[in-house]
Amino acid sequence: MTERGHSPVAGLLGDRLLVVLDEASWRAFRERLDRSATTVSGLRELLATPTVLEPGKRPM
């Protein structure tokens, strides 16, 4: 991350209005976008666990 909170990649691609992909890359990109959402094992519990940054709460 940089001083402004942007990743270095954002600086490389952030100003581009057009990204060109070949047919195979475009197809792979579209397939990933079209996939159904998946459940990540343990994510719900992780996000529900208090952190050290939350006053008055202690992580388990």
C-alpha positions as CSV (number, residue, x, y, z in Angstrom):
1,M,0.0,0.0,0.0
2,T,1.2,3.5,-0.7
3,E,0.8,6.7,1.5
4,R,-2.6,7.4,-0.1
5,G,-3.9,3.9,0.7
6,H,-3.9,2.7,-2.9
7,S,-2.2,-0.5,-4.0
8,P,0.6,-0.1,-6.6
9,V,-1.6,-2.0,-9.1
10,A,-4.3,0.6,-8.8
11,G,-1.7,3.1,-10.0
12,L,-1.0,1.0,-13.0
13,L,-4.5,0.2,-14.1
14,G,-6.6,2.9,-12.4
15,D,-6.4,5.4,-15.2
16,R,-7.3,2.9,-17.9
17,L,-10.7,3.1,-19.5
18,L,-10.2,0.2,-21.8
19,V,-8.6,-3.2,-21.0
20,V,-8.1,-5.5,-24.0
21,L,-8.2,-9.2,-23.5
22,D,-7.8,-11.9,-26.1
23,E,-10.8,-14.3,-26.7
24,A,-9.6,-17.0,-24.3
25,S,-8.9,-14.6,-21.5
26,W,-12.2,-12.9,-22.0
27,R,-14.0,-16.3,-21.9
28,A,-12.2,-17.3,-18.7
29,F,-13.1,-13.9,-17.1
30,R,-16.7,-14.2,-18.0
31,E,-16.9,-17.8,-16.7
32,R,-15.6,-16.7,-13.4
33,L,-18.1,-13.8,-13.2
34,D,-21.0,-16.2,-14.1
35,R,-20.1,-18.7,-11.4
36,S,-22.5,-19.0,-8.4
37,A,-21.3,-17.7,-5.1
38,T,-19.6,-20.2,-2.9
39,T,-19.5,-20.5,0.9
40,V,-16.0,-20.1,2.4
41,S,-15.6,-22.5,5.3
42,G,-15.1,-20.7,8.6
43,L,-15.6,-17.2,7.2
44,R,-18.8,-16.5,9.0
45,E,-17.3,-17.5,12.4
46,L,-14.1,-15.4,11.6
47,L,-16.1,-12.3,10.9
48,A,-18.3,-12.8,14.0
49,T,-15.2,-13.1,16.3
50,P,-14.5,-9.8,18.2
51,T,-11.1,-8.3,17.5
52,V,-8.6,-6.6,19.7
53,L,-9.7,-3.3,18.1
54,E,-13.2,-3.5,19.5
55,P,-13.3,-1.9,23.0
56,G,-14.8,-3.9,25.8
57,K,-14.6,-7.2,23.8
58,R,-12.0,-9.9,24.0
59,P,-11.3,-12.3,21.2
60,M,-11.9,-15.9,22.2
